[in-house]
Amino acid sequence: MDFLCGCLSKGDKDVTQQTLAKYVVVGTAGHIDHGKTALVKALTGRNTDRLKEEQERGISIDINFAPLSFADGSLIGMVDVPGHERFIHNMVAGAAGIDGALLAIDVNEGMMPQTVEHIEILRLLGVQRGVVALTKCDTVDAEWLEMCAAIVQEALASTPFASSPVIATSAKTGMGLAELKTALHDLALAVPARDVAGAFRLPVDKVFTIPGFGTVVSGTVWRGQVQAGDVLECLPGRKRARVRGLQGHGQAIHRVQAGRRAALNLSGIDHQEVHRGFVCAAPGTLFETKLLDARIQVSGTYVKPLRHRERVHVYLGTAAGIGRVLLLEADVLAPGKTGLAQVLLEKAIVCEPFDRFVLRTYSPLVTLGGGQVINPTPTRLLRRKRVEVIERLSRQAEGTPQDRFLAWVVQTGGASLQQAMAQLGSTEAEARNALDIGVKRGILQELPSAWYPVDALRIVLDAMATTLMAEHVRQRFSLTLPHNALTQSAAGQFSARDLDWLVQEGQRLGRWEVNGSGVRSTQWQGGLSQTEQPLYEQLLNRLQVAGTQGMSFTDLAGLYPRQEKLVAGLLQWGKAQGSLVEVHGVGYVHRQVFDEMAAQLRNLFSELGPFTVAQARDKLQAGRKWTVALLETLDALGATRRQGDVRRWMAPPKL
């Protein structure tokens, strides 16, 4: 059984990646029955056609794997893909993440339709290295072999494999296998090292279960490293699982890193909860999406233009889905041309910037082109044929990785550390460094919860100031406003901590003043009009005459028929100015009268100690209703405290 759990059996050897001189992944490519599987078996000694149906029909149906080892400790993980056109989706899944290709061409047939399509798929996926094997060469004479080799080299001249070695082979006789193995070793040594420091990412290409072990997923590690005991997220769905153990080509390993094929034994997740196309990743570093910004290229071999909103099959990593291509620059994209687009998917996939993908027509299935992700998590559909949209996406697509990242943050309006890690596919330290570069360049500003574009924050602060002034006009009889009058325009965009930062920043810049009672714009002058001032003074005089009896709102409004709103505003203005006091539930008193009543009650407490409502009423010579309301007002202001049927004087009222 090709899986061992984390606890090794007796006699098993624990092999770490450090013992390998080089580890790369090479995928086969080529037309059906051109000898791909036979070559892999001849090179590795392993028959990759394991399914009963594959062995009965003599063709590969799904992707399979075999190790090719070398004397210096280097190891190539061979991915054998099916050649039949019906199984192209499996071929693309197998080709995802490979470092190079072994292109098999039957010397008797030469380049065939699936050979051409496989080469185009490899080009679209960015595979630049390869070795070409002319197969079944024991069946032809030298003249035919020479002619076929020349034809193949000419056909490959315009492909990424123009300079690849072409080797005559025979899996049956062993002809050319030594040379082929040497060429593959040279390819492995030329492959640049992958990013082992970044956040772990493994697109899943196989899922199975083993009694006693549980769920096992396998795939090629695209980035980072993982070891037994680590916790991973399986996306879409963000289901968490713990790595019980790892295996690479039949050997238990403690740790696996980028560039290696591996099988992971996972606990905490059922094998029915994860499928091919899922991604196992470091928690919080990737996001699933149904919409992505991309640069699309229509293959020169495709005979029709790609139409706006055309329904297509999308292959990204090991995932396959259906979506629509929304062209941003034109209504059609001609063969051989490149353009900006959004891809709207029917089901969520997991991707990152710079990921490559393949597009095939909805029906019949034909490879029409591919593309590269610019932004994997756009917030909305973009308006088509807009110069600013096209320019921004072009900058993201063509700049340095750092420039693209900063352009993405600006475009999305801000990013948390977790979102930055997912966008970059990086560790926390790397993401923080990239964000800090934006701060140093004056592009970003760090807030407590996220980083935001400086220009965007300036706009937000302007909007907050404008909203505050509008509220001042609407509530013009208030000197200060509730805090939400300032934050309401930004409340849905920022966390509470970031909103607090914005409030403090605006105060630091002198745009508003904040205190315990509320907030006031520094631009707000306030004041009453020439017609309102006399009415206000009349109200104050009326209240002063009313003395300890005060006046209700109804009585005051009755003095000015059909001007109730104005009276309410003037009373609010008087409260804000400290010229009058609202007594709970009954009405208003002049501030001077209120202060005198408070002083009388303070004196009453000095004389009697705790006092009753009746004693307060007699002292004030007021009605019981007004006395009770006044005492409740003083309770609320912290001047008195009720204890049963009596009250104690505590402190001057905090108006």
C-alpha positions as CSV (number, residue, x, y, z in Angstrom):
1,M,0.0,0.0,0.0
2,D,1.5,3.3,-1.1
3,F,1.0,5.1,2.1
4,L,2.5,5.0,5.5
5,C,1.2,6.9,8.5
6,G,3.3,9.2,10.6
7,C,4.3,6.3,12.9
8,L,6.7,4.3,10.7
9,S,6.5,0.6,10.6
10,K,9.5,-1.5,11.5
11,G,12.1,-1.5,8.7
12,D,10.7,1.7,7.1
13,K,13.2,4.5,6.6
14,D,12.4,8.1,7.4
15,V,13.6,10.1,4.4
16,T,13.7,13.9,4.6
17,Q,13.8,16.2,1.6
18,Q,17.3,17.4,2.5
19,T,18.7,14.0,1.4
20,L,17.7,14.7,-2.2
21,A,20.1,16.7,-4.5
22,K,17.2,17.9,-6.6
23,Y,13.5,17.1,-6.8
24,V,11.3,18.1,-9.7
25,V,8.1,17.0,-11.3
26,V,8.0,16.1,-15.0
27,G,4.7,15.3,-16.8
28,T,4.3,13.2,-20.0
29,A,2.5,14.7,-23.0
30,G,1.5,13.3,-26.4
31,H,-1.1,11.6,-28.5
32,I,-2.9,8.5,-27.4
33,D,-1.0,5.3,-27.9
34,H,2.3,7.1,-28.6
35,G,4.0,5.2,-25.8
36,K,4.0,7.6,-22.9
37,T,3.2,4.9,-20.3
38,A,5.6,2.4,-21.8
39,L,8.4,5.0,-21.6
40,V,7.6,5.8,-17.9
41,K,7.6,2.0,-17.1
42,A,10.9,1.5,-19.0
43,L,12.5,4.4,-17.1
44,T,11.1,3.7,-13.7
45,G,10.2,0.1,-13.6
46,R,6.7,1.0,-12.6
47,N,3.5,0.5,-14.6
48,T,1.4,3.6,-14.1
49,D,-1.7,2.1,-15.7
50,R,-3.2,0.8,-12.4
51,L,-6.9,0.9,-13.1
52,K,-8.4,-2.4,-14.3
53,E,-10.1,-0.5,-17.2
54,E,-6.7,1.0,-18.2
55,Q,-5.1,-2.4,-18.3
56,E,-8.0,-4.0,-20.2
57,R,-8.2,-1.2,-22.8
58,G,-4.5,-0.5,-23.0
59,I,-4.9,3.3,-22.6
60,S,-4.4,5.7,-19.8
61,I,-7.5,7.2,-18.3
62,D,-6.4,9.1,-15.3
63,I,-3.1,10.6,-14.1
64,N,-0.6,8.3,-12.4
65,F,2.8,8.7,-10.9
66,A,6.2,7.0,-10.7
67,P,9.6,8.1,-9.3
68,L,12.7,8.3,-11.4
69,S,15.8,8.4,-9.3
70,F,19.4,9.2,-10.1
71,A,22.8,8.3,-8.7
72,D,23.4,11.8,-7.2
73,G,20.2,11.5,-5.2
74,S,18.1,13.7,-7.5
75,L,14.6,12.5,-8.1
76,I,12.0,13.2,-10.7
77,G,8.4,12.6,-9.9
78,M,7.0,11.4,-13.3
79,V,3.3,12.3,-13.9
80,D,1.9,10.1,-16.6
81,V,-1.2,11.7,-18.2
82,P,-3.8,10.3,-20.6
83,G,-3.5,11.1,-24.3
84,H,-7.1,10.5,-25.4
85,E,-9.0,13.7,-26.2
86,R,-11.8,12.6,-23.9
87,F,-9.5,12.8,-20.9
88,I,-7.9,16.2,-21.6
89,H,-9.3,17.4,-18.2
90,N,-7.2,14.8,-16.5
91,M,-4.2,15.7,-18.6
92,V,-4.5,19.4,-17.5
93,A,-4.8,18.4,-13.8
94,G,-1.7,16.3,-14.2
95,A,0.2,19.0,-16.0
96,A,-0.6,21.6,-13.3
97,G,2.5,22.4,-11.3
98,I,5.0,20.4,-13.4
99,D,8.5,21.7,-13.9
100,G,9.0,20.2,-17.4
101,A,7.5,17.8,-19.9
102,L,8.5,14.5,-21.6
103,L,6.8,14.7,-25.0
104,A,6.3,11.3,-26.6
105,I,5.9,11.2,-30.4
106,D,5.4,7.9,-32.2
107,V,8.0,7.8,-35.0
108,N,5.5,6.0,-37.2
109,E,2.8,8.7,-36.9
110,G,4.6,11.9,-36.1
111,M,2.8,15.0,-34.7
112,M,-0.9,14.2,-34.2
113,P,-3.9,16.3,-33.0
114,Q,-3.5,15.5,-29.3
115,T,0.3,16.1,-29.6
116,V,-0.4,19.6,-30.8
117,E,-3.1,20.3,-28.2
118,H,-0.9,19.0,-25.3
119,I,1.9,21.3,-26.4
120,E,-0.4,24.2,-26.5
121,I,-1.7,23.4,-23.0
122,L,1.8,23.2,-21.7
123,R,2.6,26.6,-23.3
124,L,-0.5,28.1,-21.7
125,L,0.5,26.7,-18.3
126,G,4.0,28.2,-18.7
127,V,5.9,25.0,-19.0
128,Q,9.2,26.0,-20.7
129,R,11.4,22.9,-20.4
130,G,11.1,19.6,-22.0
131,V,12.6,16.5,-23.6
132,V,11.2,15.0,-26.8
133,A,11.2,11.2,-27.1
134,L,10.6,9.7,-30.5
135,T,9.0,6.3,-29.5
136,K,8.9,2.9,-31.1
137,C,12.0,3.6,-33.1
138,D,12.9,-0.1,-33.3
139,T,10.1,-0.4,-35.9
140,V,11.5,1.9,-38.5
141,D,14.8,2.2,-40.5
142,A,17.4,4.9,-40.0
143,E,16.2,6.9,-43.0
144,W,12.6,7.1,-41.7
145,L,13.9,8.0,-38.3
146,E,16.0,10.8,-39.6
147,M,13.2,12.2,-41.7
148,C,10.7,12.0,-38.8
149,A,13.2,13.8,-36.4
150,A,13.6,16.6,-38.9
151,I,9.8,17.0,-39.3
152,V,9.3,17.0,-35.5
153,Q,12.0,19.6,-34.9
154,E,10.5,21.9,-37.6
155,A,7.1,21.5,-36.0
156,L,8.4,22.4,-32.6
157,A,10.3,25.4,-33.8
158,S,7.5,27.8,-32.8
159,T,6.8,26.2,-29.4
160,P,8.5,26.4,-26.0
161,F,10.3,23.1,-26.9
162,A,12.1,24.4,-29.9
163,S,15.5,23.8,-28.3
164,S,14.6,20.6,-26.4
165,P,16.6,17.5,-27.2
166,V,15.0,15.0,-29.5
167,I,15.9,11.4,-28.6
168,A,15.2,8.3,-30.5
169,T,13.9,5.6,-28.1
170,S,12.3,2.2,-27.8
171,A,10.7,1.1,-24.6
172,K,10.7,-2.5,-26.0
173,T,14.4,-2.8,-26.8
174,G,15.8,-0.1,-24.5
175,M,17.1,1.9,-27.4
176,G,18.0,5.5,-26.3
177,L,16.7,5.1,-22.7
178,A,20.1,5.9,-21.2
179,E,20.3,9.1,-23.3
180,L,16.7,10.0,-22.4
181,K,17.4,9.5,-18.7
182,T,20.5,11.8,-18.9
183,A,18.5,14.4,-20.7
184,L,15.8,14.3,-18.0
185,H,18.5,14.6,-15.3
186,D,19.9,17.7,-17.1
187,L,16.4,19.1,-17.2
188,A,16.0,18.5,-13.4
189,L,19.3,20.3,-12.7
190,A,18.2,23.3,-14.8
191,V,14.9,23.8,-13.0
192,P,15.1,26.8,-10.5
193,A,14.4,26.0,-6.9
194,R,10.9,26.6,-5.8
195,D,9.8,28.8,-2.9
196,V,10.1,26.7,0.3
197,A,9.7,29.7,2.6
198,G,6.3,30.7,1.5
199,A,2.9,29.5,2.8
200,F,2.2,25.9,2.1
201,R,0.1,25.1,-1.0
202,L,-0.8,21.7,-2.5
203,P,-3.5,21.4,-5.2
204,V,-5.1,18.0,-4.7
205,D,-5.1,15.6,-7.6
206,K,-6.0,12.4,-5.9
207,V,-8.1,11.5,-2.8
208,F,-8.6,8.1,-1.3
209,T,-9.0,6.3,2.0
210,I,-7.1,3.5,3.6
211,P,-8.6,1.4,6.4
212,G,-6.8,2.2,9.6
213,F,-5.3,5.4,8.2
214,G,-8.3,7.4,7.0
215,T,-8.2,10.2,4.4
216,V,-5.2,10.6,2.1
217,V,-4.7,13.4,-0.4
218,S,-1.9,13.6,-2.9
219,G,-0.5,16.3,-5.2
220,T,2.5,18.4,-6.1
221,V,3.6,20.9,-3.4
222,W,3.6,24.2,-5.2
223,R,5.0,26.3,-2.4
224,G,6.2,26.1,1.2
225,Q,6.6,23.0,3.4
226,V,4.6,20.9,5.8
227,Q,5.4,18.2,8.4
228,A,3.5,15.8,10.5
229,G,1.4,17.5,13.1
230,D,0.8,20.7,11.1
231,V,-2.8,21.9,10.6
232,L,-4.0,22.7,7.1
233,E,-7.1,24.2,5.5
234,C,-8.8,22.4,2.7
235,L,-10.5,24.8,0.3
236,P,-13.1,25.5,-0.9
237,G,-14.9,25.2,2.4
238,R,-12.0,26.0,4.8
239,K,-12.3,22.6,6.5
240,R,-9.3,22.1,8.8
241,A,-7.4,18.9,9.1
242,R,-4.2,17.8,10.8
243,V,-1.4,16.0,9.0
244,R,-0.9,12.6,10.6
245,G,1.8,11.5,8.3
246,L,3.4,12.0,4.8
247,Q,4.7,9.8,2.1
248,G,6.6,10.3,-1.1
249,H,6.7,7.5,-3.7
250,G,6.3,4.7,-1.1
251,Q,8.6,6.1,1.5
252,A,7.5,7.7,4.8
253,I,8.9,11.2,5.2
254,H,8.8,13.6,8.1
255,R,8.6,16.8,6.0
256,V,7.8,17.7,2.4
257,Q,8.6,21.0,0.7
258,A,7.9,22.8,-2.6
259,G,8.7,20.9,-5.8
260,R,7.9,17.4,-4.5
261,R,5.0,15.1,-5.0
262,A,3.5,13.8,-1.7
263,A,0.6,12.0,-0.1
264,L,-0.7,13.5,3.1
265,N,-2.6,11.4,5.6
266,L,-5.2,13.8,7.1
267,S,-7.2,13.5,10.3
268,G,-10.3,15.6,11.0
269,I,-11.7,15.5,7.5
270,D,-13.6,12.7,5.7
271,H,-12.4,11.7,2.2
272,Q,-15.8,12.7,0.9
273,E,-15.3,16.3,2.0
274,V,-12.2,16.9,-0.2
275,H,-11.9,16.2,-3.9
276,R,-9.6,16.8,-6.9
277,G,-9.4,20.5,-7.4
278,F,-9.3,21.3,-3.7
279,V,-6.2,23.0,-2.3
280,C,-4.6,22.1,1.0
281,A,-2.9,25.2,2.4
282,A,-1.6,26.9,5.5
283,P,-4.6,28.3,7.4
284,G,-5.8,31.7,6.3
285,T,-3.4,32.1,3.4
286,L,-5.8,31.4,0.5
287,F,-9.3,32.5,-0.4
288,E,-11.9,30.9,-2.6
289,T,-13.4,32.9,-5.4
290,K,-16.1,32.9,-8.1
291,L,-14.7,36.0,-9.8
292,L,-11.1,36.8,-11.0
293,D,-9.4,39.5,-13.0
294,A,-7.1,38.0,-15.7
295,R,-5.1,38.5,-18.8
296,I,-6.6,36.1,-21.5
297,Q,-4.9,34.8,-24.6
298,V,-6.7,33.1,-27.4
299,S,-4.6,30.3,-28.9
300,G,-3.3,30.9,-32.4
301,T,-4.4,27.3,-33.2
302,Y,-8.0,28.1,-32.3
303,V,-10.1,29.0,-35.4
304,K,-12.7,31.3,-33.8
305,P,-12.6,34.5,-31.8
306,L,-13.6,34.4,-28.2
307,R,-16.8,36.3,-27.6
308,H,-17.7,38.5,-24.6
309,R,-19.7,36.4,-22.0
310,E,-18.8,33.2,-23.8
311,R,-19.4,30.1,-21.6
312,V,-16.2,28.1,-21.2
313,H,-14.6,25.3,-19.2
314,V,-11.9,26.6,-16.9
315,Y,-8.9,24.5,-15.7
316,L,-6.8,26.0,-12.9
317,G,-4.4,23.9,-10.9
318,T,-6.1,20.6,-10.5
319,A,-9.6,22.2,-10.5
320,A,-12.0,22.2,-13.4
321,G,-15.1,24.4,-13.6
322,I,-17.5,26.3,-15.8
323,G,-17.7,30.0,-16.2
324,R,-18.1,33.0,-18.5
325,V,-15.3,35.2,-19.9
326,L,-16.2,38.9,-19.5
327,L,-14.0,40.8,-22.0
328,L,-13.1,44.3,-20.7
329,E,-11.6,45.9,-23.8
330,A,-13.7,44.6,-26.7
331,D,-16.6,42.4,-27.7
332,V,-14.4,39.7,-29.2
333,L,-10.8,38.5,-28.9
334,A,-9.3,37.1,-32.0
335,P,-7.0,34.0,-32.2
336,G,-3.5,34.8,-31.2
337,K,-4.6,38.0,-29.4
338,T,-4.4,38.9,-25.7
339,G,-6.8,41.0,-23.7
340,L,-8.0,41.8,-20.2
341,A,-11.0,40.1,-18.8
342,Q,-12.9,38.9,-15.8
343,V,-13.8,35.2,-15.4
344,L,-17.1,34.6,-13.6
345,L,-17.3,31.1,-12.3
346,E,-20.3,29.0,-11.5
347,K,-18.5,27.3,-8.5
348,A,-15.7,28.7,-6.3
349,I,-12.1,27.8,-7.0
350,V,-8.9,28.7,-5.2
351,C,-6.2,30.7,-6.9
352,E,-3.5,33.4,-6.5
353,P,-2.1,36.1,-8.7
354,F,0.1,34.8,-11.5
355,D,-1.6,31.4,-11.5
356,R,-2.1,30.1,-15.1
357,F,-5.2,28.5,-16.4
358,V,-6.6,26.8,-19.5
359,L,-9.8,27.6,-21.3
360,R,-11.8,25.1,-23.4
361,T,-15.0,25.7,-25.3
362,Y,-18.2,24.6,-23.6
363,S,-19.2,22.2,-26.3
364,P,-17.6,20.5,-28.2
365,L,-14.5,20.5,-25.9
366,V,-11.7,22.3,-27.7
367,T,-8.8,24.2,-26.2
368,L,-9.3,27.8,-27.1
369,G,-6.7,29.5,-25.0
370,G,-5.8,30.4,-21.4
371,G,-4.6,33.1,-19.2
372,Q,-3.0,34.3,-16.0
373,V,-4.7,35.6,-12.9
374,I,-4.1,39.2,-12.1
375,N,-6.4,39.6,-9.1
376,P,-8.0,36.5,-7.6
377,T,-10.5,38.3,-5.3
378,P,-12.0,41.3,-7.1
379,T,-14.7,42.9,-5.1
380,R,-17.1,43.6,-8.0
381,L,-17.7,43.3,-11.7
382,L,-15.8,45.9,-13.6
383,R,-17.3,48.4,-16.1
384,R,-16.3,47.4,-19.6
385,K,-14.3,49.6,-22.0
386,R,-13.3,52.1,-19.3
387,V,-9.8,53.5,-19.8
388,E,-9.0,53.8,-16.0
389,V,-10.1,50.1,-15.5
390,I,-7.9,48.9,-18.4
391,E,-4.9,51.0,-17.3
392,R,-5.1,49.8,-13.7
393,L,-5.3,46.1,-14.6
394,S,-2.5,46.6,-17.2
395,R,-0.3,48.0,-14.5
396,Q,-1.1,45.1,-12.2
397,A,-0.4,42.6,-14.9
398,E,2.9,44.1,-16.1
399,G,4.7,45.5,-13.1
400,T,7.0,43.8,-10.6
401,P,5.4,41.4,-8.1
402,Q,5.6,44.2,-5.5
403,D,4.1,46.8,-7.8
404,R,1.3,44.4,-8.7
405,F,0.6,43.7,-5.1
406,L,0.4,47.4,-4.1
407,A,-1.8,48.1,-7.1
408,W,-4.1,45.3,-5.9
409,V,-4.3,46.8,-2.4
410,V,-5.1,50.2,-3.9
411,Q,-7.7,48.7,-6.2
412,T,-9.4,46.7,-3.5
413,G,-9.3,49.7,-1.1
414,G,-7.3,48.0,1.6
415,A,-6.1,44.7,2.9
416,S,-5.7,42.9,6.2
417,L,-2.6,40.9,6.9
418,Q,-4.4,37.6,6.2
419,Q,-5.7,38.9,2.8
420,A,-2.2,40.1,1.9
421,M,-0.8,36.6,2.7
422,A,-3.4,35.0,0.5
423,Q,-2.8,37.5,-2.3
424,L,1.0,37.0,-2.2
425,G,0.9,33.3,-1.2
426,S,3.4,34.2,1.5
427,T,4.3,33.9,5.1
428,E,3.1,36.5,7.6
429,A,6.5,38.2,7.8
430,E,6.8,38.4,4.0
431,A,3.3,39.9,3.7
432,R,4.0,42.4,6.4
433,N,7.2,43.4,4.7
434,A,5.4,44.0,1.4
435,L,2.8,46.1,3.1
436,D,5.4,48.1,4.9
437,I,7.1,48.8,1.6
438,G,3.8,50.4,0.6
439,V,3.9,52.5,3.8
440,K,7.5,53.6,3.1
441,R,6.5,54.6,-0.4
442,G,3.7,56.7,0.9
443,I,1.1,54.6,-0.8
444,L,-0.4,52.8,2.2
445,Q,-1.2,53.7,5.8
446,E,-1.3,51.1,8.5
447,L,-4.3,51.1,10.7
448,P,-5.0,48.7,13.7
449,S,-6.8,46.1,11.6
450,A,-5.6,46.6,8.0
451,W,-3.5,48.7,5.6
452,Y,-5.3,51.2,3.4
453,P,-4.4,53.4,0.5
454,V,-3.4,56.9,1.7
455,D,-5.5,58.5,-1.0
456,A,-8.5,56.4,-0.1
457,L,-8.2,57.4,3.6
458,R,-8.0,61.1,2.6
459,I,-11.3,60.6,0.7
460,V,-12.8,58.8,3.7
461,L,-11.8,61.6,6.1
462,D,-13.3,64.2,3.6
463,A,-16.5,62.2,3.5
464,M,-16.7,62.0,7.3
465,A,-16.1,65.8,7.6
466,T,-18.8,66.5,5.0
467,T,-21.3,64.2,6.7
468,L,-20.6,65.9,10.0
469,M,-21.2,69.3,8.6
470,A,-24.4,68.1,7.0
471,E,-25.6,66.8,10.4
472,H,-24.7,70.1,11.9
473,V,-26.9,71.8,9.4
474,R,-29.7,69.3,10.0
475,Q,-29.3,69.6,13.8
476,R,-28.3,73.2,13.8
477,F,-29.5,73.9,17.3
478,S,-27.0,71.4,18.8
479,L,-23.5,72.5,19.6
480,T,-22.2,69.0,19.6
481,L,-23.4,65.8,17.8
482,P,-23.4,62.1,18.8
483,H,-20.3,60.3,17.7
484,N,-22.2,58.2,15.1
485,A,-22.9,61.5,13.2
486,L,-19.2,61.4,12.4
487,T,-18.7,57.7,11.8
488,Q,-21.9,56.8,10.0
489,S,-20.5,57.3,6.5
490,A,-17.6,54.9,7.2
491,A,-19.1,52.4,9.6
492,G,-19.6,49.7,7.1
493,Q,-16.1,49.9,5.6
494,F,-13.9,49.8,8.7
495,S,-13.6,47.8,11.9
496,A,-14.3,49.5,15.2
497,R,-10.6,49.9,15.9
498,D,-10.0,51.4,12.5
499,L,-12.9,53.8,12.9
500,D,-11.4,54.9,16.2
501,W,-8.1,55.6,14.4
502,L,-9.9,57.7,11.8
503,V,-11.7,59.7,14.5
504,Q,-8.4,60.4,16.2
505,E,-6.7,61.2,12.9
506,G,-9.3,63.7,12.0
507,Q,-9.0,65.3,15.4
508,R,-5.2,65.4,15.1
509,L,-5.6,67.2,11.7
510,G,-7.9,69.7,13.3
511,R,-11.0,68.7,11.3
512,W,-13.2,68.1,14.3
513,E,-13.2,68.1,18.1
514,V,-14.3,65.1,20.2
515,N,-15.2,65.1,23.9
516,G,-17.3,63.0,26.2
517,S,-20.6,64.7,25.2
518,G,-20.1,64.4,21.4
519,V,-18.3,65.7,18.4
520,R,-18.2,69.1,16.7
521,S,-16.8,70.2,13.4
522,T,-14.2,72.9,13.7
523,Q,-15.8,74.5,10.6
524,W,-19.2,74.8,12.3
525,Q,-19.9,78.2,13.7
526,G,-23.6,77.7,14.7
527,G,-25.6,80.5,16.1
528,L,-29.2,81.8,15.8
529,S,-30.5,83.9,13.0
530,Q,-31.6,87.5,13.4
531,T,-35.2,86.5,13.6
532,E,-34.5,83.5,15.9
533,Q,-32.5,85.4,18.6
534,P,-35.4,87.6,19.8
535,L,-37.7,84.5,20.1
536,Y,-35.0,82.7,22.1
537,E,-34.6,85.6,24.5
538,Q,-38.4,85.7,25.0
539,L,-38.3,82.0,25.9
540,L,-35.6,82.5,28.5
541,N,-37.6,85.4,30.0
542,R,-40.7,83.3,30.2
543,L,-38.8,80.6,32.0
544,Q,-37.2,83.0,34.4
545,V,-40.6,84.4,35.3
546,A,-42.1,80.9,35.8
547,G,-39.4,80.3,38.4
548,T,-39.6,77.0,40.2
549,Q,-42.8,76.0,38.5
550,G,-41.1,75.9,35.1
551,M,-43.0,75.5,31.9
552,S,-43.9,72.5,29.7
553,F,-43.1,72.2,26.0
554,T,-46.8,72.5,25.3
555,D,-47.1,75.7,27.2
556,L,-44.0,77.2,25.5
557,A,-45.1,76.1,22.0
558,G,-48.5,77.6,22.6
559,L,-46.9,81.0,22.8
560,Y,-45.8,80.7,19.2
561,P,-48.6,79.0,17.1
562,R,-47.5,76.9,14.2
563,Q,-43.8,77.2,15.2
564,E,-43.4,74.0,17.3
565,K,-40.3,72.8,15.4
566,L,-38.6,76.2,15.9
567,V,-39.5,76.2,19.6
568,A,-38.1,72.7,20.0
569,G,-34.9,73.8,18.3
570,L,-34.5,76.9,20.4
571,L,-35.0,74.8,23.6
572,Q,-32.3,72.4,22.3
573,W,-30.0,75.4,21.6
574,G,-30.6,76.7,25.1
575,K,-29.7,73.3,26.7
576,A,-26.5,73.2,24.6
577,Q,-25.7,76.8,25.7
578,G,-26.4,75.9,29.3
579,S,-29.1,78.6,29.6
580,L,-31.9,76.3,30.5
581,V,-32.4,72.8,31.9
582,E,-34.9,70.1,30.8
583,V,-36.6,68.6,33.9
584,H,-37.5,64.9,33.3
585,G,-40.9,64.5,31.8
586,V,-42.4,67.8,32.8
587,G,-40.7,70.7,31.0
588,Y,-38.0,73.3,31.3
589,V,-36.6,75.7,33.9
590,H,-34.2,78.6,33.5
591,R,-30.6,77.7,34.4
592,Q,-30.4,80.4,37.1
593,V,-33.6,79.0,38.7
594,F,-32.3,75.4,38.4
595,D,-29.0,76.4,40.1
596,E,-30.9,78.1,42.9
597,M,-33.1,75.1,43.5
598,A,-30.0,72.8,43.6
599,A,-28.4,75.1,46.1
600,Q,-31.6,75.0,48.3
601,L,-31.6,71.2,48.3
602,R,-27.9,71.2,49.1
603,N,-28.6,73.4,52.1
604,L,-31.6,71.2,53.0
605,F,-29.2,68.1,53.1
606,S,-26.8,70.1,55.3
607,E,-29.6,70.9,57.7
608,L,-31.5,67.6,57.9
609,G,-29.3,65.0,56.2
610,P,-31.2,62.6,53.9
611,F,-34.5,64.3,52.9
612,T,-37.8,63.2,51.6
613,V,-39.8,64.4,48.5
614,A,-42.2,66.2,50.8
615,Q,-39.3,68.0,52.6
616,A,-37.8,69.0,49.2
617,R,-41.2,70.2,48.0
618,D,-41.7,72.4,51.0
619,K,-38.2,73.8,50.7
620,L,-38.6,74.7,47.0
621,Q,-42.3,75.7,47.4
622,A,-43.0,73.8,44.2
623,G,-45.7,71.3,43.3
624,R,-45.0,67.6,44.0
625,K,-44.9,66.6,40.3
626,W,-42.2,69.2,39.6
627,T,-40.3,68.3,42.7
628,V,-40.2,64.6,41.8
629,A,-39.1,65.3,38.3
630,L,-36.4,67.7,39.5
631,L,-35.1,65.1,41.9
632,E,-35.0,62.5,39.2
633,T,-33.1,65.0,37.0
634,L,-30.6,65.6,39.8
635,D,-30.2,61.8,40.3
636,A,-29.3,61.5,36.6
637,L,-26.8,64.4,36.8
638,G,-25.1,62.7,39.8
639,A,-26.1,65.5,42.3
640,T,-28.4,63.4,44.4
641,R,-28.8,59.7,45.1
642,R,-32.0,58.0,46.1
643,Q,-31.9,55.6,49.0
644,G,-35.4,54.2,49.6
645,D,-37.7,57.1,50.4
646,V,-35.0,59.6,51.0
647,R,-32.2,61.3,49.0
648,R,-28.6,62.2,49.8
649,W,-26.8,65.2,48.3
650,M,-23.7,63.9,46.5
651,A,-22.1,66.7,44.4
652,P,-22.9,69.6,42.1
653,P,-24.9,68.6,39.1
654,K,-22.8,67.7,36.0
655,L,-24.5,69.7,33.3
